[in-house]
Structure formats: C-alpha cells, structure tokens
Amino acid sequence: MSRTAIPLACPGNWPYLKCMAQPISTQAGMMTAVPRQGRVASMIVWSAATLGALAVLGAAALWFYYGTAVFFEMIAAGISACF
C-alpha cells in the first residue's frame, strides 16, 4: 500500500460534504418513558423495604420473648436445617 493520503471526497464536492456534516436531530427520535415503569419499580423497592422491616421486627420480637440464648439456638437450628 502506498503511504500517500487518499482524500475521502473530491475537494470540489463541498455541497456533499456540507450535507453530510449536519447534526442529527434528537427531538424527533426521542421517546418518553412510560410513567408506570417508575411506579412498578417504586412499588418493588417499597415492598422489599417493608418485608425487610417486618423480618427485623420479627427477629426483635423473638429476641425479647425467648431471650438471647434461645433466640441464637433457634437461628442456628434454622441455618443447619437449610444446609
């Protein structure tokens, strides 16, 4: 291959180059987001937070009802039953 530069377009063809160098309009191609997707995501996050809070409250209730020794033995028995 030769090391000389090859022009991509003829120097006298500026109308072609000017037409090709125009920016693309993003207003026509832009789509708006559906509001329901945000609501569904928000509902999933709030449901997960609620379930996490209920689990923590349940663990605290068992802790206060059974005491620490029995509570830790119940947790250990549950973990060993899973594995």
Z-matrix of the N, CA and C atoms (Angstrom, degrees):
N
C 1 1.448
C 2 1.517 1 109.29
N 3 1.285 2 114.75 1 145.43
C 4 1.460 3 118.25 2 178.45
C 5 1.517 4 109.85 3 -83.77
N 6 1.291 5 115.88 4 151.72
C 7 1.461 6 120.68 5 -177.44
C 8 1.523 7 112.41 6 -92.43
N 9 1.288 8 118.57 7 8.46
C 10 1.455 9 120.50 8 178.39
C 11 1.520 10 109.60 9 -80.39
N 12 1.308 11 115.76 10 145.96
C 13 1.458 12 120.78 11 -178.94
C 14 1.520 13 109.98 12 -75.11
N 15 1.302 14 116.12 13 134.72
C 16 1.457 15 121.85 14 177.85
C 17 1.526 16 107.37 15 -106.62
N 18 1.319 17 119.02 16 122.17
C 19 1.464 18 119.65 17 179.73
C 20 1.525 19 110.81 18 -67.41
N 21 1.311 20 115.83 19 143.29
C 22 1.456 21 120.64 20 -179.65
C 23 1.519 22 111.85 21 -76.12
N 24 1.305 23 117.67 22 -28.53
C 25 1.455 24 121.74 23 177.52
C 26 1.515 25 108.12 24 -141.10
N 27 1.281 26 115.46 25 157.31
C 28 1.467 27 119.61 26 179.11
C 29 1.522 28 109.97 27 -65.96
N 30 1.310 29 119.06 28 140.14
C 31 1.454 30 120.94 29 -179.46
C 32 1.523 31 113.02 30 -60.34
N 33 1.298 32 119.83 31 -25.48
C 34 1.452 33 121.56 32 -179.50
C 35 1.520 34 113.60 33 -85.82
N 36 1.307 35 118.29 34 1.84
C 37 1.470 36 121.42 35 -175.93
C 38 1.529 37 110.42 36 -103.00
N 39 1.318 38 119.81 37 47.97
C 40 1.456 39 123.20 38 -178.07
C 41 1.517 40 114.34 39 -65.95
N 42 1.339 41 121.85 40 -32.75
C 43 1.470 42 118.57 41 176.44
C 44 1.530 43 112.24 42 -59.49
N 45 1.335 44 116.57 43 -36.19
C 46 1.465 45 119.89 44 177.13
C 47 1.526 46 111.02 45 -64.80
N 48 1.316 47 116.02 46 -46.59
C 49 1.460 48 119.79 47 -179.33
C 50 1.520 49 111.84 48 -66.45
N 51 1.326 50 117.26 49 -37.21
C 52 1.459 51 120.49 50 -179.76
C 53 1.532 52 110.79 51 -66.14
N 54 1.308 53 116.19 52 -38.17
C 55 1.469 54 120.58 53 178.16
C 56 1.525 55 110.61 54 -66.78
N 57 1.312 56 117.15 55 -37.18
C 58 1.460 57 120.87 56 -176.93
C 59 1.527 58 112.42 57 -76.60
N 60 1.306 59 118.61 58 -20.13
C 61 1.455 60 121.41 59 -174.72
C 62 1.522 61 113.25 60 -92.86
N 63 1.314 62 118.89 61 9.26
C 64 1.458 63 122.15 62 -179.50
C 65 1.530 64 109.95 63 -75.71
N 66 1.335 65 118.04 64 142.42
C 67 1.471 66 119.76 65 178.43
C 68 1.531 67 111.13 66 -70.59
N 69 1.289 68 114.79 67 152.11
C 70 1.460 69 121.02 68 179.31
C 71 1.516 70 108.50 69 -83.63
N 72 1.306 71 116.32 70 134.10
C 73 1.459 72 120.85 71 179.22
C 74 1.521 73 109.25 72 -76.42
N 75 1.311 74 117.25 73 126.88
C 76 1.460 75 120.78 74 -180.00
C 77 1.525 76 112.30 75 -95.58
N 78 1.325 77 118.16 76 -9.82
C 79 1.461 78 120.26 77 -178.49
C 80 1.524 79 111.50 78 -67.44
N 81 1.326 80 117.62 79 -40.55
C 82 1.460 81 120.19 80 -176.86
C 83 1.526 82 111.23 81 -73.80
N 84 1.309 83 117.75 82 -32.78
C 85 1.451 84 120.42 83 -175.38
C 86 1.517 85 114.59 84 -91.18
N 87 1.318 86 117.78 85 -1.07
C 88 1.445 87 120.31 86 -175.78
C 89 1.529 88 109.97 87 -83.96
N 90 1.313 89 116.16 88 132.87
C 91 1.467 90 121.14 89 177.88
C 92 1.518 91 108.87 90 -107.39
N 93 1.298 92 115.96 91 143.66
C 94 1.455 93 119.61 92 177.95
C 95 1.519 94 109.45 93 -86.15
N 96 1.312 95 116.19 94 147.20
C 97 1.463 96 121.13 95 179.36
C 98 1.526 97 109.69 96 -75.82
N 99 1.293 98 115.17 97 146.03
C 100 1.455 99 120.73 98 178.52
C 101 1.521 100 108.26 99 -77.22
N 102 1.330 101 119.13 100 127.37
C 103 1.461 102 120.23 101 -177.61
C 104 1.522 103 113.32 102 -62.90
N 105 1.317 104 118.49 103 -26.42
C 106 1.461 105 120.23 104 -178.01
C 107 1.519 106 112.39 105 -65.00
N 108 1.320 107 117.78 106 -31.15
C 109 1.458 108 119.95 107 -179.98
C 110 1.526 109 110.47 108 -62.59
N 111 1.299 110 117.33 109 -38.79
C 112 1.454 111 120.86 110 177.21
C 113 1.511 112 111.17 111 -67.04
N 114 1.310 113 116.41 112 -38.39
C 115 1.467 114 120.23 113 178.85
C 116 1.515 115 111.46 114 -67.46
N 117 1.326 116 116.97 115 -40.31
C 118 1.469 117 120.25 116 -179.95
C 119 1.524 118 109.74 117 -66.09
N 120 1.314 119 117.34 118 -43.69
C 121 1.466 120 120.73 119 178.98
C 122 1.521 121 110.45 120 -63.36
N 123 1.315 122 116.68 121 -41.48
C 124 1.460 123 120.47 122 178.35
C 125 1.526 124 110.62 123 -63.89
N 126 1.326 125 116.97 124 -40.58
C 127 1.466 126 120.66 125 179.28
C 128 1.529 127 110.97 126 -64.68
N 129 1.334 128 117.52 127 -38.49
C 130 1.461 129 120.65 128 178.63
C 131 1.528 130 110.44 129 -65.35
N 132 1.321 131 116.65 130 -42.97
C 133 1.471 132 120.30 131 179.98
C 134 1.519 133 110.64 132 -64.88
N 135 1.324 134 117.39 133 -44.94
C 136 1.473 135 119.79 134 179.62
C 137 1.533 136 111.45 135 -65.75
N 138 1.327 137 118.12 136 -36.44
C 139 1.470 138 120.58 137 177.58
C 140 1.524 139 111.05 138 -65.29
N 141 1.334 140 116.42 139 -42.73
C 142 1.468 141 119.84 140 178.71
C 143 1.524 142 110.50 141 -64.91
N 144 1.330 143 117.32 142 -40.34
C 145 1.463 144 120.39 143 178.43
C 146 1.515 145 111.16 144 -65.15
N 147 1.323 146 116.98 145 -38.95
C 148 1.467 147 121.00 146 178.60
C 149 1.523 148 111.02 147 -65.68
N 150 1.338 149 116.95 148 -44.02
C 151 1.471 150 119.60 149 178.69
C 152 1.529 151 111.22 150 -64.27
N 153 1.322 152 116.92 151 -39.00
C 154 1.461 153 120.00 152 177.23
C 155 1.516 154 111.86 153 -63.98
N 156 1.334 155 116.52 154 -41.76
C 157 1.468 156 120.21 155 178.68
C 158 1.526 157 110.86 156 -65.71
N 159 1.330 158 117.62 157 -39.06
C 160 1.466 159 120.68 158 177.50
C 161 1.530 160 111.38 159 -64.85
N 162 1.323 161 117.14 160 -38.16
C 163 1.465 162 119.99 161 178.01
C 164 1.526 163 110.96 162 -65.39
N 165 1.323 164 116.73 163 -41.76
C 166 1.466 165 119.94 164 178.58
C 167 1.529 166 110.58 165 -66.36
N 168 1.326 167 117.22 166 -41.98
C 169 1.472 168 119.94 167 177.85
C 170 1.528 169 111.77 168 -65.15
N 171 1.339 170 116.03 169 -38.37
C 172 1.469 171 118.97 170 176.97
C 173 1.516 172 111.92 171 -64.74
N 174 1.317 173 116.77 172 -41.05
C 175 1.465 174 120.21 173 178.10
C 176 1.521 175 110.69 174 -65.20
N 177 1.326 176 117.05 175 -40.18
C 178 1.472 177 119.91 176 177.76
C 179 1.523 178 111.22 177 -65.03
N 180 1.332 179 116.70 178 -39.05
C 181 1.465 180 120.03 179 178.52
C 182 1.526 181 111.01 180 -64.70
N 183 1.330 182 117.78 181 -42.46
C 184 1.470 183 120.47 182 177.35
C 185 1.521 184 110.86 183 -65.41
N 186 1.307 185 116.81 184 -36.60
C 187 1.457 186 121.06 185 179.06
C 188 1.526 187 110.17 186 -61.79
N 189 1.323 188 116.48 187 -48.16
C 190 1.464 189 119.75 188 -178.54
C 191 1.528 190 112.35 189 -70.68
N 192 1.322 191 118.11 190 -32.31
C 193 1.463 192 120.66 191 -177.36
C 194 1.527 193 111.68 192 -77.27
N 195 1.338 194 117.10 193 -47.76
C 196 1.462 195 120.56 194 -174.84
C 197 1.518 196 114.03 195 -94.65
N 198 1.279 197 118.88 196 -17.54
C 199 1.466 198 120.97 197 -176.07
C 200 1.518 199 110.46 198 91.29
N 201 1.306 200 115.05 199 169.16
C 202 1.459 201 119.23 200 -173.25
C 203 1.521 202 113.42 201 -71.00
N 204 1.323 203 118.57 202 -41.09
C 205 1.467 204 120.65 203 -175.76
C 206 1.514 205 111.04 204 -65.62
N 207 1.323 206 116.12 205 -47.25
C 208 1.457 207 119.96 206 -179.36
C 209 1.536 208 109.82 207 -67.89
N 210 1.310 209 116.66 208 -36.99
C 211 1.463 210 120.70 209 179.88
C 212 1.527 211 110.63 210 -61.57
N 213 1.333 212 117.18 211 -48.13
C 214 1.455 213 120.01 212 -179.55
C 215 1.521 214 111.42 213 -66.23
N 216 1.342 215 118.33 214 -34.49
C 217 1.462 216 120.29 215 177.44
C 218 1.516 217 111.10 216 -68.40
N 219 1.315 218 118.48 217 -35.09
C 220 1.474 219 121.33 218 177.00
C 221 1.528 220 110.14 219 -67.50
N 222 1.311 221 117.21 220 -40.90
C 223 1.463 222 120.93 221 178.20
C 224 1.525 223 109.64 222 -64.63
N 225 1.344 224 118.13 223 -44.09
C 226 1.461 225 121.54 224 -179.87
C 227 1.535 226 110.67 225 -64.39
N 228 1.326 227 117.10 226 -39.83
C 229 1.470 228 120.38 227 178.63
C 230 1.537 229 110.25 228 -65.57
N 231 1.322 230 117.37 229 -39.36
C 232 1.460 231 120.68 230 178.43
C 233 1.512 232 112.00 231 -65.49
N 234 1.323 233 117.39 232 -41.49
C 235 1.465 234 120.90 233 179.30
C 236 1.523 235 110.38 234 -67.98
N 237 1.348 236 118.06 235 -41.09
C 238 1.464 237 119.21 236 179.27
C 239 1.524 238 111.61 237 -69.28
N 240 1.331 239 118.19 238 -27.62
C 241 1.459 240 120.29 239 176.77
C 242 1.529 241 111.15 240 -70.77
N 243 1.319 242 116.94 241 -28.63
C 244 1.464 243 120.39 242 178.78
C 245 1.515 244 111.62 243 -74.60
N 246 1.337 245 117.76 244 -30.40
C 247 1.451 246 120.59 245 -176.09
C 248 1.479 247 108.42 246 -114.17
